[in-house]
């Protein structure tokens, strides 16, 4: 198999894995990683982790919207409906601040694979 076909095969494999392992309406792997890692790192009970994940996902959506020339008004936040962009930003800034404080206290950025897969 030549390099171009191999590259296409890897793209096709990646798409297949996204369909197999992903969820409907996920914007990208990046958004998923950010919200999953952030929710796990921030911790708390399941409700808190789900809320953290929803906020981080909405922030990533807002970032994408702005990057592609869209205007910000209200942003859809899973489980909460439409949230005004300024309110979302304030909440997300506090979550981000907390995440930074956790990393500082730990002394390093976590080993994400170990944290997500191993729970420590």
Phi, psi and omega in degrees: 000130180282170186301320182293317179292323178296316178299315178297322179296320177294321176299314179298319178297317178299318178297317179300317179294322178297318178293317182291317189253349183273182177239153177302141176073007173288133184286320182189169177296325181299313179300317180297314180298315181299312184289324179291311180298316180298317180294319180291316181296317181292325174076199184099187179284177183302320180298317180294318180294320178295318179295317178299314179301317181296318179295314181295324178294317179296323177296317179296321176298317179297317178300315180295319180300314179294316181299333181256019172086011180276160178265151178260133172229262173252148180244141177284126178240121182307130179084354183230347182081214185275129181236129177305139183306316179298322178294317177300316181299315180299314180295316181294324178297319178293319177298315180298318178301316179297319179297319178297317179298321178298314180297318179298315179297324179284340177086359179191159172292134183298157168285103189299318180299315180296317181295311184287317185269328184258345177077012178231000000 
